[in-house]
Amino acid sequence: MRAGMGIGEWFRRLNYERLFFILHRLTAIYLVLYIFPRPYLVLLYGSWEEALKLDMTPIGKILAAIFVFSILFHGINGLRLVLIELGIIKGWPVRDPISPRPALRASAAHKLLIALTVIGTIIGSALGIYLVAYGAETWP
């Protein structure tokens, strides 16, 4: 593998780890692009209430729903990555060098955490999208 392949390296061998890597990077970019222009919108429109009118449009609600998904996925996947880095969840080496399998097998805890990442992101995003679309007043 040569250095400096750029974004093309993200898609070289697509598996769930690489997919999570791509989504982690994309959600980070979206979070930065969604959060940092907010103060400038307030300055542009003159007041916070005027700036929030953009969020009440259908496009604003879609962007807010994507924001909820992004923050949930990025946070849960970040926790999974911290646990991998700390060695709490890890794989073990495959001993057969001829077989074209991945270098590490996923442990049961790693598979469970991946499932929890996906399920937590789906449930949290669905709840967040509901609250964004219908407002917190309708929440029981």
Secondary structure, DSSP 8 states (H G I E B T S, - for coil): --S--GGGGGGSS--HHHHHHHHHHHHHHHHHHHHTTHHHHHHHHSSHHHHHGGGGSHHHHHHHHHHHHHHHHHHHHHHHHHHHHTTSS--EE---SSS---SEE--HHHHHHHHHHHHHHHHHHHHHHHHHHH-GGG--
